[in-house]
Amino acid sequence: MNNRPFDVLNEAIDKEILVVLKGNNQVRGTLRAFDVHMNLHLENASQVVEGELKTKYGKVMIRGDSVIMISP
């Protein structure tokens, strides 16, 4: 059983995740990497608005201090 947050993120590598950011912005994409600051590298990333995929970004880096929630 994994109880630590980084264990959960390690299990989510190469899987699709939903990231909720400050300002109620949401991004969905495939988690490729993260660091101790919770900076995230996503591929095939898209903006999510009201549950629907809107803007496609492709590869993105998300700064950890803007992350409110990550849903694997």
VMD Tcl script that builds the backbone (N, CA, C; Angstrom):
set m [mol new atoms 216]
animate dup $m
set s [atomselect $m all]
$s set {name element resname resid chain x y z} {
  {N N MET 1 A 0.843 -1.179 0.000}
  {CA C MET 1 A 0.000 0.000 0.000}
  {C C MET 1 A 0.891 1.246 0.000}
  {N N ASN 2 A 0.636 2.139 -0.927}
  {CA C ASN 2 A 1.401 3.380 -1.029}
  {C C ASN 2 A 0.625 4.512 -0.376}
  {N N ASN 3 A 1.246 5.151 0.591}
  {CA C ASN 3 A 0.568 6.223 1.303}
  {C C ASN 3 A 1.162 7.590 1.020}
  {N N ARG 4 A 2.363 7.625 0.462}
  {CA C ARG 4 A 3.019 8.906 0.241}
  {C C ARG 4 A 2.601 9.493 -1.101}
  {N N PRO 5 A 2.469 10.835 -1.162}
  {CA C PRO 5 A 2.040 11.467 -2.425}
  {C C PRO 5 A 2.948 11.138 -3.606}
  {N N PHE 6 A 4.267 11.094 -3.385}
  {CA C PHE 6 A 5.166 10.804 -4.501}
  {C C PHE 6 A 5.025 9.366 -4.987}
  {N N ASP 7 A 4.612 8.450 -4.105}
  {CA C ASP 7 A 4.346 7.080 -4.543}
  {C C ASP 7 A 3.165 7.051 -5.512}
  {N N VAL 8 A 2.142 7.831 -5.200}
  {CA C VAL 8 A 0.967 7.904 -6.082}
  {C C VAL 8 A 1.370 8.487 -7.433}
  {N N LEU 9 A 2.179 9.548 -7.416}
  {CA C LEU 9 A 2.638 10.147 -8.680}
  {C C LEU 9 A 3.523 9.181 -9.461}
  {N N ASN 10 A 4.391 8.453 -8.779}
  {CA C ASN 10 A 5.232 7.464 -9.473}
  {C C ASN 10 A 4.380 6.426 -10.192}
  {N N GLU 11 A 3.293 5.999 -9.571}
  {CA C GLU 11 A 2.392 5.028 -10.208}
  {C C GLU 11 A 1.642 5.643 -11.387}
  {N N ALA 12 A 1.527 6.981 -11.412}
  {CA C ALA 12 A 0.788 7.657 -12.482}
  {C C ALA 12 A 1.662 8.002 -13.687}
  {N N ILE 13 A 2.968 7.755 -13.605}
  {CA C ILE 13 A 3.852 8.025 -14.745}
  {C C ILE 13 A 3.356 7.233 -15.952}
  {N N ASP 14 A 3.318 7.883 -17.103}
  {CA C ASP 14 A 2.854 7.314 -18.378}
  {C C ASP 14 A 1.353 7.030 -18.397}
  {N N LYS 15 A 0.628 7.616 -17.451}
  {CA C LYS 15 A -0.827 7.498 -17.438}
  {C C LYS 15 A -1.432 8.900 -17.525}
  {N N GLU 16 A -2.697 8.962 -17.924}
  {CA C GLU 16 A -3.374 10.243 -18.026}
  {C C GLU 16 A -3.798 10.725 -16.646}
  {N N ILE 17 A -3.576 12.023 -16.390}
  {CA C ILE 17 A -3.966 12.628 -15.126}
  {C C ILE 17 A -4.726 13.919 -15.400}
  {N N LEU 18 A -5.458 14.372 -14.392}
  {CA C LEU 18 A -6.125 15.664 -14.428}
  {C C LEU 18 A -5.456 16.542 -13.391}
  {N N VAL 19 A -5.051 17.747 -13.790}
  {CA C VAL 19 A -4.397 18.690 -12.893}
  {C C VAL 19 A -5.288 19.920 -12.764}
  {N N VAL 20 A -5.666 20.246 -11.521}
  {CA C VAL 20 A -6.435 21.454 -11.255}
  {C C VAL 20 A -5.450 22.511 -10.776}
  {N N LEU 21 A -5.503 23.678 -11.426}
  {CA C LEU 21 A -4.569 24.757 -11.144}
  {C C LEU 21 A -5.279 25.924 -10.463}
  {N N LYS 22 A -4.478 26.822 -9.895}
  {CA C LYS 22 A -5.041 28.047 -9.335}
  {C C LYS 22 A -5.834 28.760 -10.423}
  {N N GLY 23 A -6.885 29.451 -10.038}
  {CA C GLY 23 A -7.736 30.130 -11.018}
  {C C GLY 23 A -8.745 29.186 -11.632}
  {N N ASN 24 A -8.891 27.984 -11.054}
  {CA C ASN 24 A -9.828 26.960 -11.523}
  {C C ASN 24 A -9.561 26.512 -12.959}
  {N N ASN 25 A -8.337 26.618 -13.415}
  {CA C ASN 25 A -7.956 26.052 -14.714}
  {C C ASN 25 A -7.678 24.572 -14.531}
  {N N GLN 26 A -7.981 23.789 -15.561}
  {CA C GLN 26 A -7.745 22.357 -15.508}
  {C C GLN 26 A -7.025 21.907 -16.766}
  {N N VAL 27 A -6.076 20.982 -16.578}
  {CA C VAL 27 A -5.314 20.427 -17.693}
  {C C VAL 27 A -5.308 18.915 -17.554}
  {N N ARG 28 A -5.559 18.236 -18.664}
  {CA C ARG 28 A -5.497 16.771 -18.692}
  {C C ARG 28 A -4.386 16.378 -19.654}
  {N N GLY 29 A -3.579 15.395 -19.256}
  {CA C GLY 29 A -2.505 14.933 -20.116}
  {C C GLY 29 A -1.801 13.734 -19.523}
  {N N THR 30 A -0.833 13.216 -20.257}
  {CA C THR 30 A -0.061 12.049 -19.824}
  {C C THR 30 A 1.139 12.522 -19.013}
  {N N LEU 31 A 1.224 12.072 -17.774}
  {CA C LEU 31 A 2.324 12.456 -16.896}
  {C C LEU 31 A 3.598 11.743 -17.332}
  {N N ARG 32 A 4.627 12.513 -17.667}
  {CA C ARG 32 A 5.918 11.943 -18.064}
  {C C ARG 32 A 6.944 12.037 -16.955}
  {N N ALA 33 A 6.905 13.128 -16.171}
  {CA C ALA 33 A 7.892 13.304 -15.104}
  {C C ALA 33 A 7.401 14.358 -14.120}
  {N N PHE 34 A 8.001 14.337 -12.924}
  {CA C PHE 34 A 7.746 15.350 -11.908}
  {C C PHE 34 A 8.981 15.450 -11.029}
  {N N ASP 35 A 9.050 16.525 -10.236}
  {CA C ASP 35 A 10.184 16.674 -9.323}
  {C C ASP 35 A 9.677 16.959 -7.909}
  {N N VAL 36 A 10.607 17.211 -6.986}
  {CA C VAL 36 A 10.243 17.400 -5.585}
  {C C VAL 36 A 9.429 18.674 -5.355}
  {N N HIS 37 A 9.431 19.593 -6.309}
  {CA C HIS 37 A 8.643 20.817 -6.205}
  {C C HIS 37 A 7.258 20.641 -6.809}
  {N N MET 38 A 6.932 19.443 -7.257}
  {CA C MET 38 A 5.671 19.092 -7.898}
  {C C MET 38 A 5.533 19.749 -9.270}
  {N N ASN 39 A 6.671 20.183 -9.863}
  {CA C ASN 39 A 6.646 20.602 -11.258}
  {C C ASN 39 A 6.306 19.368 -12.080}
  {N N LEU 40 A 5.442 19.525 -13.065}
  {CA C LEU 40 A 4.948 18.389 -13.844}
  {C C LEU 40 A 5.287 18.552 -15.318}
  {N N HIS 41 A 5.668 17.455 -15.951}
  {CA C HIS 41 A 5.871 17.424 -17.400}
  {C C HIS 41 A 4.759 16.542 -17.965}
  {N N LEU 42 A 3.888 17.142 -18.780}
  {CA C LEU 42 A 2.785 16.412 -19.402}
  {C C LEU 42 A 2.942 16.408 -20.912}
  {N N GLU 43 A 2.525 15.328 -21.529}
  {CA C GLU 43 A 2.438 15.242 -22.983}
  {C C GLU 43 A 0.982 15.046 -23.359}
  {N N ASN 44 A 0.658 15.380 -24.596}
  {CA C ASN 44 A -0.727 15.288 -25.090}
  {C C ASN 44 A -1.677 16.037 -24.167}
  {N N ALA 45 A -1.237 17.192 -23.683}
  {CA C ALA 45 A -2.009 17.970 -22.717}
  {C C ALA 45 A -3.062 18.818 -23.418}
  {N N SER 46 A -4.199 18.947 -22.741}
  {CA C SER 46 A -5.300 19.778 -23.235}
  {C C SER 46 A -5.953 20.487 -22.067}
  {N N GLN 47 A -6.464 21.674 -22.342}
  {CA C GLN 47 A -7.231 22.409 -21.347}
  {C C GLN 47 A -8.612 21.775 -21.242}
  {N N VAL 48 A -9.104 21.674 -20.014}
  {CA C VAL 48 A -10.438 21.132 -19.775}
  {C C VAL 48 A -11.318 22.265 -19.264}
  {N N VAL 49 A -12.457 22.478 -19.952}
  {CA C VAL 49 A -13.416 23.499 -19.548}
  {C C VAL 49 A -14.773 22.825 -19.413}
  {N N GLU 50 A -15.343 22.897 -18.219}
  {CA C GLU 50 A -16.642 22.279 -17.936}
  {C C GLU 50 A -16.691 20.823 -18.379}
  {N N GLY 51 A -15.610 20.096 -18.110}
  {CA C GLY 51 A -15.560 18.672 -18.409}
  {C C GLY 51 A -15.240 18.308 -19.844}
  {N N GLU 52 A -15.076 19.296 -20.722}
  {CA C GLU 52 A -14.783 19.024 -22.135}
  {C C GLU 52 A -13.388 19.509 -22.489}
  {N N LEU 53 A -12.692 18.722 -23.329}
  {CA C LEU 53 A -11.363 19.113 -23.795}
  {C C LEU 53 A -11.505 20.280 -24.766}
  {N N LYS 54 A -10.739 21.338 -24.528}
  {CA C LYS 54 A -10.809 22.523 -25.380}
  {C C LYS 54 A -9.488 22.714 -26.123}
  {N N THR 55 A -8.591 23.508 -25.584}
  {CA C THR 55 A -7.345 23.855 -26.242}
  {C C THR 55 A -6.322 22.732 -26.093}
  {N N LYS 56 A -5.734 22.289 -27.220}
  {CA C LYS 56 A -4.686 21.274 -27.171}
  {C C LYS 56 A -3.334 21.965 -27.060}
  {N N TYR 57 A -2.529 21.540 -26.077}
  {CA C TYR 57 A -1.221 22.138 -25.854}
  {C C TYR 57 A -0.073 21.246 -26.316}
  {N N GLY 58 A -0.247 19.954 -26.322}
  {CA C GLY 58 A 0.863 19.045 -26.619}
  {C C GLY 58 A 1.716 18.864 -25.375}
  {N N LYS 59 A 3.018 19.166 -25.478}
  {CA C LYS 59 A 3.919 19.044 -24.322}
  {C C LYS 59 A 3.865 20.314 -23.488}
  {N N VAL 60 A 3.719 20.155 -22.170}
  {CA C VAL 60 A 3.710 21.306 -21.266}
  {C C VAL 60 A 4.480 20.992 -19.990}
  {N N MET 61 A 4.979 22.049 -19.388}
  {CA C MET 61 A 5.555 21.987 -18.050}
  {C C MET 61 A 4.644 22.833 -17.169}
  {N N ILE 62 A 4.231 22.284 -16.047}
  {CA C ILE 62 A 3.381 23.017 -15.111}
  {C C ILE 62 A 4.171 23.253 -13.839}
  {N N ARG 63 A 4.255 24.505 -13.443}
  {CA C ARG 63 A 4.983 24.879 -12.234}
  {C C ARG 63 A 4.228 24.369 -11.004}
  {N N GLY 64 A 4.948 23.724 -10.120}
  {CA C GLY 64 A 4.349 23.076 -8.965}
  {C C GLY 64 A 3.570 23.983 -8.044}
  {N N ASP 65 A 3.980 25.242 -7.901}
  {CA C ASP 65 A 3.270 26.106 -6.966}
  {C C ASP 65 A 1.921 26.581 -7.505}
  {N N SER 66 A 1.586 26.245 -8.749}
  {CA C SER 66 A 0.267 26.582 -9.286}
  {C C SER 66 A -0.700 25.402 -9.207}
  {N N VAL 67 A -0.212 24.245 -8.747}
  {CA C VAL 67 A -1.033 23.035 -8.684}
  {C C VAL 67 A -1.839 23.010 -7.388}
  {N N ILE 68 A -3.150 22.790 -7.520}
  {CA C ILE 68 A -4.006 22.626 -6.360}
  {C C ILE 68 A -4.304 21.148 -6.118}
  {N N MET 69 A -4.551 20.404 -7.213}
  {CA C MET 69 A -4.916 19.000 -7.079}
  {C C MET 69 A -4.465 18.224 -8.308}
  {N N ILE 70 A -4.081 16.959 -8.091}
  {CA C ILE 70 A -3.741 16.052 -9.187}
  {C C ILE 70 A -4.578 14.805 -8.990}
  {N N SER 71 A -5.294 14.424 -10.039}
  {CA C SER 71 A -6.125 13.230 -9.976}
  {C C SER 71 A -5.595 12.193 -10.959}
  {N N PRO 72 A -5.006 11.104 -10.441}
  {CA C PRO 72 A -4.499 10.052 -11.342}
  {C C PRO 72 A -5.629 9.228 -11.942}
}
mol reanalyze $m
mol bondsrecalc $m
mol representation Tube
mol addrep $m
